Amino acid sequence: MPLYSKVFRKLSGKNFTSRTRSKECQPSSYYSINNVHNAMGLSPKIAIIGAGPAGLTLARLLHVSEAQVDLTVYELDASPTSRHDLGGTLDLHTDTGLAALRKCGLWDSFQRYARYEGEKMIIADKNATELVHMRGERKAVFADRPEIDRHQLKEILLESVPEAYVRWGRHLREVTEDGELRFDGREEMEGPFDLIVGADGAWSKVRGRLHGLKPVYSGVSGYEMDILEPQRTCPHTDKLVGRGMYFGSSDCNF
């Protein structure tokens, strides 16, 4: 989702609630914020809600840019290591995630953890009968989409921004009309901010300020399991899956 689709800002005594791709939310509006504050000799105050890959990438980009900003990242987790499970792997594409990492100056750090293997993809039925087996074709299509574990990407990004940027243990309760933030367990408000960026996932409080819509259950659930040392503990499954992706469907339920 474009950055400017999740923004709530206050500028020059007037309140603006942005809408997705509305005229006020085009990227040029960020320059207008900076220009007004530069003319006043002030740095715009920016709050990023969520210290995940998206929020930290923006923090890093602002840190290495020439923009003079007063930046704070608010994160629900109590500390960088408080949550054991940060999710699975991420595929980073050339014109989005990989381009951002290059712009951040973190390409060499990314290369230490990037996985370019896994060029095979198999789609099979519930009896393991192969319906699709992509070998060389997948290399041509997906070779520019290396994987990285989410926790490794987060570590790279966290190490690249000043420690003082991130405030841990902040559970956002509300974004006010005046661009202030209210957190659970804290009486004092934070802000006001000139720009508030929501990088806080599906239940984003920032997104709620823009349109009030909430996620709904689609009827599809996902379950994640890990097989430790598959070559030793489950050699048959290890051979079946291989180094790429294996999809098994039941009764043509793709």
Secondary structure, DSSP 8 states (H G I E B T S, - for coil): --GGGSEEEEETTEEEE--TT-GGGSTHHHHHHHHHHHHHT---EEEEE--SHHHHHHHHHHHHSS---EEEEE-SSSSTTS-S---SEEE--TTTHHHHHHHHT-HHHHHTT-B-----EEEE-TT--EEEEESHHHHHHHTT--EEEHHHHHHHHHHTS-GGGEE-S--EEEE-TTS-EEETT--S-B---SEEEE-S-TT-HHHHHHH-------S--------SSHHHH-HHHHHHHTTSEEEE-STT--
